[in-house]
Amino acid sequence: MSARNGDKARFHRLRKRRTLQRVTIQAYRKALVVVKSGAESAIAVPK
């Protein structure tokens, strides 16, 4: 950790991780809705 940048690198890494996790969860929920609606052949969701 440098004196100039502080924890900027760590916080950016954590922010990217949270964003990716949020996107992944949203995609999984969309796939789950598709499966529950009856179009199971559209997306395969692990059980």
HUKA-V59977 format. One record per helix or strand. SS is the DSSP state (@ for helix, = for strand). FROM is the first residue (numbers start at 0). LEN is the number of residues. If there is no record, write none. Layout:
# HUKA-V59977
{{SS FROM LEN} {SS FROM LEN}}
This chain:
# HUKA-V59977
{{@ 7 30}}
